[in-house]
Amino acid sequence: MTTEHPARSRTVSVTIGHDELIIRRRYETLSFVNDILIGLWFTIGSVLFFSDSTTSAGTWLFLIGSVELLIRPVIRLARNLHFERTPVDQLGGLGDPHKISETRDDRRRGS
């Protein structure tokens, strides 16, 4: 079972039997796992290129590794971009998108 600790929104725990795996800084952890997989795919793909009969499998592993290289910046971008819901009372109760931007601008200017 996977749960997210409410007080520690960046921490995820996975219960496995009587043990609990705590994952902190999940985007950074996901980036590490992705990097390890990239290394594995390219290493195994390189070994498979030594034999003509396994060259096709090696090519597929190179392709998988290349796709994961594209995923790497997406993980980093996701770590830095988040959507947050703004409570209605902070928006002046109107829900009008123009009013939302005006309210945020007013708060930035100190009005």
C-alpha positions as CSV (number, residue, x, y, z in Angstrom):
1,M,0.0,0.0,0.0
2,T,1.3,3.5,-0.9
3,T,0.4,6.5,1.2
4,E,1.6,10.0,1.2
5,H,2.3,11.6,4.6
6,P,0.1,14.8,4.8
7,A,2.6,16.7,7.0
8,R,5.5,15.7,4.7
9,S,4.0,16.1,1.2
10,R,7.3,15.3,-0.4
11,T,7.5,11.9,1.4
12,V,5.8,8.7,0.2
13,S,5.8,5.5,2.2
14,V,5.2,2.0,0.7
15,T,4.3,-0.8,3.1
16,I,5.6,-4.2,2.2
17,G,4.4,-6.8,4.8
18,H,5.8,-5.6,8.1
19,D,8.3,-3.2,6.5
20,E,7.8,0.3,5.3
21,L,9.9,2.0,2.5
22,I,10.1,5.7,3.0
23,I,10.8,7.7,-0.2
24,R,11.8,11.3,0.4
25,R,12.3,13.9,-2.3
26,R,10.4,11.7,-4.8
27,Y,11.4,13.6,-8.0
28,E,15.1,13.4,-7.1
29,T,14.7,9.7,-6.3
30,L,12.9,9.1,-9.6
31,S,15.7,10.9,-11.4
32,F,18.3,8.5,-9.7
33,V,16.3,5.4,-10.6
34,N,16.0,6.7,-14.2
35,D,19.7,7.3,-14.4
36,I,20.5,3.8,-13.1
37,L,18.1,2.3,-15.7
38,I,19.7,4.3,-18.5
39,G,23.1,2.9,-17.5
40,L,21.8,-0.6,-17.4
41,W,20.1,-0.4,-20.8
42,F,23.2,1.0,-22.5
43,T,25.5,-1.5,-20.8
44,I,23.4,-4.5,-21.6
45,G,22.8,-3.2,-25.1
46,S,26.5,-2.8,-25.6
47,V,27.1,-6.4,-24.5
48,L,24.4,-7.6,-26.9
49,F,26.1,-6.0,-29.8
50,F,29.1,-8.4,-29.5
51,S,27.0,-11.1,-31.1
52,D,25.2,-10.9,-34.4
53,S,22.3,-12.9,-33.1
54,T,21.6,-10.4,-30.3
55,T,22.2,-7.2,-32.1
56,S,18.5,-6.5,-32.6
57,A,17.9,-6.8,-28.8
58,G,20.8,-4.5,-28.2
59,T,19.3,-2.0,-30.6
60,W,16.0,-2.0,-28.7
61,L,17.8,-1.5,-25.4
62,F,19.7,1.5,-26.9
63,L,16.3,2.9,-28.0
64,I,14.9,2.5,-24.5
65,G,17.9,4.2,-23.0
66,S,17.6,7.0,-25.5
67,V,13.9,7.5,-24.5
68,E,14.9,7.6,-20.9
69,L,17.4,10.3,-21.6
70,L,14.5,12.3,-22.9
71,I,12.5,11.6,-19.7
72,R,15.4,12.9,-17.5
73,P,14.7,16.6,-18.2
74,V,10.9,16.0,-17.9
75,I,11.5,14.7,-14.3
76,R,13.6,17.7,-13.5
77,L,11.0,20.1,-14.9
78,A,8.2,18.3,-13.0
79,R,10.2,18.8,-9.8
80,N,10.2,22.5,-10.3
81,L,6.6,23.1,-11.6
82,H,3.6,22.6,-9.4
83,F,0.0,23.7,-9.6
84,E,-1.7,24.8,-6.5
85,R,-5.4,25.4,-5.9
86,T,-6.1,28.9,-4.6
87,P,-8.9,29.1,-2.1
88,V,-12.0,31.0,-3.2
89,D,-11.8,33.5,-0.4
90,Q,-8.4,34.6,-1.6
91,L,-9.8,35.3,-5.0
92,G,-12.4,37.8,-3.7
93,G,-15.1,35.0,-4.0
94,L,-15.7,35.7,-7.7
95,G,-13.8,33.0,-9.4
96,D,-13.3,35.3,-12.4
97,P,-9.9,34.7,-14.0
98,H,-9.3,38.4,-14.6
99,K,-10.1,39.1,-10.9
100,I,-7.7,36.3,-9.9
101,S,-4.7,37.9,-11.8
102,E,-5.6,41.3,-10.5
103,T,-5.8,40.0,-6.9
104,R,-2.4,38.3,-7.3
105,D,-0.9,41.4,-8.8
106,D,-2.3,43.6,-6.0
107,R,-0.7,41.2,-3.4
108,R,2.6,41.5,-5.1
109,R,2.5,45.3,-5.1
110,G,1.3,45.4,-1.5
111,S,-2.1,47.0,-2.4
